[in-house]
Amino acid sequence: MVIETLSDVTIENLINQISTLTTFLQAIGGLIILYIIFGIINSVLNRKKEKELKKINNNLEDIKNLLKRKK
């Protein structure tokens, strides 16, 4: 019984399990890197949109002021 248990824990089995774990961790690392890149791109695009919205809002305020003066 002890010999059967020891034969299950061979160097090949350990190496296979470690290589599987390594592959899994590499995949997770790749996903984390993609998520970080997506977050950076998303924040840059949101800043551009925010600047455009501020510009549009300022233009609307100017238009409102011009319309008020005409009345």
C-alpha positions in Angstrom: 0.0 0.0 0.0 2.8 2.4 0.8 4.7 1.4 -2.3 1.6 2.1 -4.4 1.3 5.6 -2.9 4.9 6.3 -3.4 4.8 5.1 -7.0 2.0 7.6 -7.7 4.3 10.5 -6.6 6.9 10.2 -9.2 9.1 12.9 -10.6 7.3 12.8 -13.9 3.9 13.4 -12.2 5.3 16.3 -10.2 6.8 17.9 -13.3 3.6 17.5 -15.2 1.6 19.1 -12.4 4.1 21.9 -12.1 4.1 22.5 -15.8 0.3 22.6 -15.8 0.3 25.1 -13.0 2.9 27.2 -14.7 0.8 27.3 -17.9 -2.3 28.2 -15.9 -0.5 31.1 -14.2 0.9 32.3 -17.5 -2.6 32.4 -18.9 -3.9 34.3 -15.9 -0.9 36.7 -16.2 -1.7 37.3 -19.8 -5.3 38.1 -19.0 -4.3 40.5 -16.3 -2.0 42.3 -18.7 -4.8 42.6 -21.3 -7.1 43.9 -18.6 -4.6 46.6 -17.6 -4.1 47.6 -21.2 -7.8 47.8 -21.8 -8.2 50.0 -18.7 -5.5 52.4 -19.9 -7.0 52.7 -23.3 -10.5 53.1 -21.8 -9.3 55.9 -19.5 -7.6 57.8 -22.4 -10.8 57.6 -24.5 -12.9 58.7 -21.5 -10.7 61.7 -21.0 -11.1 62.7 -24.7 -14.9 62.3 -24.4 -15.0 64.4 -21.3 -13.0 67.2 -22.9 -15.4 67.2 -25.9 -18.4 67.2 -23.6 -17.0 70.2 -21.7 -16.4 72.0 -24.9 -20.0 71.3 -26.1 -21.3 72.4 -22.7 -19.4 75.7 -22.9 -20.7 76.3 -26.4 -24.3 75.7 -25.2 -23.8 78.2 -22.4 -22.5 80.8 -24.9 -25.5 80.1 -27.2 -27.9 80.5 -24.2 -26.2 83.8 -23.3 -26.5 85.1 -26.9 -30.2 84.1 -27.0 -30.9 85.9 -23.7 -29.3 89.1 -25.0 -31.5 89.1 -28.1 -34.7 89.1 -26.0 
